[in-house]
């Protein structure tokens, strides 16, 4: 007999075996690697593009800009759809589109086809960036999820850093098209893994279970809660086009998005090393958190923020260090390189902690909240290639870097404010989730999407048809 809640069953994604959770995480990280690697890979072969297609260097930069503009358009469409159709099919459809239009830009005879293909593939693959955190939240508890999010964040920095390196070496022997051939090979291999991805969104797992039960005589009236909701096409796109913007102006999502837009897209030397160091620091922080929350007190979203506090201070300090040591030839090259590594280390600290904070705060609407932040970050990333080179040429490395550092100083108080007042802000928001009951020890095996069974049943798993409640398979 099935119940209207999954938290006690093996079908609950949080009750999957450790091996299965790690396998699903591997698939998700592979999708993210495809998205981030593809964003920057063509930049290492711009010279070949300009020579073969007879365009200027500035025009060749549109190959990256339009892909990132696709990051802006895609989340508005993809992010809310899993809440209606589940996560698995959204990944199937979006990645199939990415693969199909990958052939367009790999074999196009002209520059226009290349630009169209890049925009459409960016739009399609953005589903990986907005919906991947949702899958990780489905299968991991709030404490263990930290480690999975570290891998997610590392790929968002390692991918763009490796892309130009690979394409730069390919350009030495081959044409720019080989960069896109590599992207197609990566996508093909990932697509094979994707076919084994299970559905993980709890309410969709419950819907599938109800459908199976209806095939048993006597259970024809069984329904899952989601099956009684308004699922018209108009309502879907109303949500798709409005919820991310409404969430963007919600205080937590808004200020986190501003922070990301200010410090999140800096392709500085030492990124890969710094990202790895940041990942190590995040693993250490997560282990400390796990020890702190083993039965002593309930985990709250603000427990994520100390890492972002450290990262914010580190970013502001190291950007000035990098800028003023890179300005002068008399300073050994190793000095700004070390600064760049620490700078790259600070960004994952900010990124991972705030992504986890958003997911913990919004829970049911996490995909839309992440989409809102992705839109703003990607818009800044799409615009940056058009002006950053001119800014550094006009102002110099020291002055331009100091300008960015000044923005970092202005944004630095944000994690401290949320750490102190975050619970009160969440209590006033109609989108965020807050537990108004007394704190109790967390039971990781009895949570769904980071909430206790009582919260889950109150907010997400209310039985629509009483015949569903109390049924066993």
N, C-alpha and C positions, 0 to 999 in steps of 0.2 A: 504494500500500500504506500502511495506517495504522500508526502506532506507538502504544505504550501511553503515550507522552508527547507533549505538544503543543508543547513549547518551540521546536521548529525549524520549525513549520508556520505558515501564514498563518491557520489557524483559531484559533490561540492569541489570546485577546483582547488580550494585551499587544503583539501584532504588528499590530493594527489600524492603519490610517492615522491621522494626527493629526486629520484632519477628522472621521473616524468616532468617535474617542475623545471629541472635543469635543462632538459631537452627542449621544452617550450621556450625557455629563456634564450637558448642558443638560436632558435629560429627567429625570435623577435630581434635579437641583437644583429643577426645577419641582415634582416630587413633594414634596420637602422644604418648599418654599414653601407649598404647599397645606396641609400638616400644621401648620406653625408659625403661619401666618396665621389658620387656622381656630381655633387654640387660644385666641386672645385677642380675636378680632374682636367677639364679642357683648358684651364688657365696655363698649364705647362706647355701647351701646344699652340698658343695663339699665333706665334710666328708662322707656323705651317699653315694655319687657317688663313692668315692675311695673304700669304703667297699663292695658295691654291685657289682661293675664292675671290681674290683681288678686292679686299676690303681693308679699311684702316685698322690700326690697333684699337682705337676707341670703339669702332663698330664690333670688332671681335670680342670686346669686353661684354657686349650684350649677350653673348652665349652663356655667361655666368649670371648676369643680371636677370634675364628672362626666366632662367631656371628657378632663381630665388623668388621672383614674382609669382611663380607657380606655387611656391611654398605659402605665399600670402592668400592666393585664391583657393587652394585645395582644402585647407582646414575648415573653412566656412561650409564646405559641402560635405566632407568626409566625417568630421568629428561627431556630429549628432546621430549619424545613421546607425552606428552599432547599437544605440539605445533602442532602436526599432527593429533591426534585422540581425543583431548579433555581430560579434567582431570578426568571425572567421570569413564570412562571405564578403565583407567589406575589404578585407585583405586580399581575397581571391580576385575580386573585380579590379581593385585599384592597381594591384601588381601586374595583372594581365594587361591593363592599359599601358602601364609603364614599359613593359616588355615590348608591346606592339609598336608604340611610337619610338622606342629605342632603335628599331630598324629604320624608321624614317630619318632620324638624324645621322645614323651611321652610313646610310647609302644615298643620301640626298645629293643631287647634282648641283645645288645652288645654296646660297647663303640664307635665303628666305626659308627654305625647307628646314635648314638647321635650326633657325630661331624658333619656328613653329614647333618642331619636335622637342626642343629644350623646354619651352614653356609648358607643353602638354605633359611631358614626363615629370617635370617638377611638380605640377598640379597633382598628378597621380601618386607619385611616391611620397608626397607629404602626408599621406594617410599613415605611413609607418611612424612618422615623428609624433603625430597627434594621438594615435590609438595604441602604440606600443606600451606607453606607461599604463594604460588601462588594463592590458593583459597582465602585466607584472603585478598590478594591484589586485587582479582577480585571483592569482595563484599563490601569492606570498602574503604573509601576515604583515602588520605595520612595522615591526622591528626587522624581520628578515628581508623585507622588500628593499631596505637600504642597500644591501649588497648588490641586488639586481639592478637598482637604479644607478649604482656606481658604474657598472658595465655599460649601461645605456648612455650615461653622460660621457664616459671615456670615448665611446664610438663617435659621439657628436663632435669631438675635438680631434681624435686621431684620423678619422675619415677625411675631413677637409685638409689636414696636414699632409697626408700621404698622397692624395690625388695629384697635385702638381708634380710631386717627385716622380711618380710612375709615368705620367704623361711626358714629363721632361726627358726621361731616359728613352721612352719610345720614339720621341721626335728625333733623336739622334740618328736612328736607323730607318724609321718608318714615317708615314704621313700621319696627319692628325686623326685620320679615320681609325687608326689602330687604338687610340684612346677609347673610342666608342665601341670598338669590338670587344675590348676588355670589359667594359660596362655590361655588354650583352652577355658575355660568358658568366660574369658574376651573377647577373639576374637569372640566367637559366639555371645555374646550380641552386640558387636560393629558392627559385620557383619549385624545384623538386622537393625541397624540404617543406615548403609552405603547404604542399598537398596533404601533409600529415598533421597539420595544426588542428587541434580540437576546438570546439566552442568553449569559451571560458566565462562569458558574462552570465552570472548566476540566474538572472531572470529568464535568459534565453535557454539555459540548461533546464530550468524548470518548465518552460514552454515545451521543449522537446520531450520531456518526460510525460507531460500531460497528453501530448499527441500520441505517444505510445500507449498510454493507459486507455485512451478512447477506443483503441482497437480491440480492447477486451470487453466482451459482452457485459452490460450492466454499468459500464463507466462512460457511456456516450456523452454525458453532460459535464464531465470533468473539464475544467478550464484553469489555466494558469493566470495569475493577475495581469500579466502583460497582454494577454489576448483580449481583454475587455477594454483596453485603452484606445484612445482615438489614434488610429494608424493611417489616416488618409494621407494622400500625397501632399495635399496643401498644408496639413499640420506639420508634416516632416520638414518641408522647406521653410515654413515659418520659423520653426525651431532652429533650423540650420543657419538662417540668415540673421536671426535676432539674438539668440541666446549667447553666442560668443561675445557680441558687443555689449550685452547687458552684464555679462560676467567681467568683461574688461574694465568696466567702470566700477565694479564692486571693489571696495578698498584694497583687499589683499591681492587680488589678481591685478589691479591697476598698477600698484606701486612695484610689484614684482616685475611686471612687464616693462615698466620704465627702467628698472635696474638692469634687466636683460638688454634692453635696447642701448643702454649706455655703455655696458662693459662686455657684452657677450660675443662680439664678432671681431675680435682682434687677432688677425693671423700673424703673430709675431714669432720670431725664431725661438726655438726651444719648446714649441708647443707640445710635441710628442712626449719629450722628457718631462715637462711640467705636468702634462695630463696624467702620466703614469705616477708621478709623485703625489699629485692630487688624489688619484685613486687610492694610493696606499694610505694617505691621511684619512680618507673617507672610510676605508675598511676599519682602520683603527678606531675612529669615532663611532662607527656602528657597533663594534665589539664592546666598547664601553657602554653604549646605550643598552645593549642586550643584557649586560650584567646588571645595569642599574634598574631594569624593569622586569626582572625575573620575580614576579609575585609581590613586589613591594608596593607599587602604585601604578595607576593606569597611565598608559602612554597618551600624551596630548600632542597635537601638531607642533606646538611651540618648542617641543624638545628637539626638533630638527634644526633650529636656527643658530645654535652656537657656532657650528661650522661656517655658516654664512657670515656671522659676525667677524670671525677670524679672516675669512676670505675677503671681505670688504676692506678691512684695514690693510691686509697684505696687498690687495690690488692697488689701492691709492698710493702706498709707499713705493711699490716696485715699478709702477708706471713712470713716476718721476725719476727713479734710479735708472731705468732703462733709457728714458728720453735724454737725460743730460749726460750720460756716459756714452751713448751712441752718437751724440752730436760731434764729439771731438776725436780727431784721428790720433791724438796723443794718448788717448786711453786705450789700453789693450782690448782687443776684440772679445776676450773672454769675459770681461766685466759686464758689458750689456747682454752677452749671451746668458750668463748666470742670472741676471735680472730678468731676462725673458723667460727663463725656465720657471722662476718663482712666480712671475706674472701669470704664466700659463697654469701653474699649480693653483693659483687663487681662483681662477674662473670656474673650474669644476666644483670647487667648494661652494661657490655661490650658486651655480647652476643646479647641482644635485640637491642641495638642501632646500632650495626654493621650489623645485619641481615636486619633491616629496611633500613639502609644506602645502602646495596647491592641491595635490591628490588627497592628502589627509583632511584638508579643510573642506573640499567640495564633494568628495566621494561620488555620489550619484551623478554629478555633473562634471566629473574630472576631465573627461574627454573634451568637452566644450571649453572648460577653463584653460586647459593646455593649448587648445586651438587658438584661443584669444591671444595668449602669450606668443605662440608661434607666429601668428600673423604680424604682430608688432616687431618681433625680432627679425623676421624674414624681410619685412619692408625696409628696415634699416640696413640689413645685409645686402639687399638688392641695390640700394642707393649708394652704398659705400664705395664700390669700385668706380663710380662716376665722379667722385670728388676727393677721395682720400689722397691720391697721388698729387693732385694739384694743391691740396692743403699743405702737405708736407714739403712740397717744392717751394711754396710761397712763404710759409712760416719758418721752415727749418724743422729738424727732428725734435730739438729741445722744446721749442715753443708749441708746436703741434701736439707733441706728447704731453706737455704740461696742460694744454687745453683739455685733453682727454682725462688727465689726472684730476683736474679741477672738477670735472663732472663726477668722477669717482668719489671725490671727497664730499660733494653735495649729496650723493646717493647713499653714502656710507651709513647714515643713521637708520635706514629703513629696516634692516633685520633687528636692530635693537628696539625699535618702536614696536614691531610685531611681537617680539619676545615679551615685552612688558604689557602690551595692551591687546594682543592678538585674540585672546579669549573673548574679551568684551566686544571687539569688532565682529568676530564670528557670530556672537549672540544676536547682533543687530542685523545680520545679513539674512535674507530669505533663501539664499542659495547654499550657504555653508552648513556643515553638520556640526552640531555641538551637543555633547552629552550633558544633560541637566541633572542627571542622577549622581549620587555620591560616588566618589572614586572607589573602585575595587580592583583587585589584581586582574591582569589581563589573562584570559584563557585563549591562547593563539589558535587552538583547534576548534574553537566555537565562535569564530568571527567570520563574517562575510563582508568583503570589501572594507575591512578595517573596523567594523561595528560589531557590537555584541549581538547575540541572538535576539534579545529583546528589542534593540534598536532596529535590527533588520526586519523583524516581523512587523514593527510599527510603521516603517517607512517604505519598505520595498516589497515585502512579501505578504501583504494583506491578502487573504483568500477572497477571490471574487465569486467563486462557486464553492459552496460548502462541501460539495462532493469531492473536491480535491483534498480537503483537509482530512487527515486520518487514513488516507489510502496508502496501501503498501504495494510495492511491485512484487 
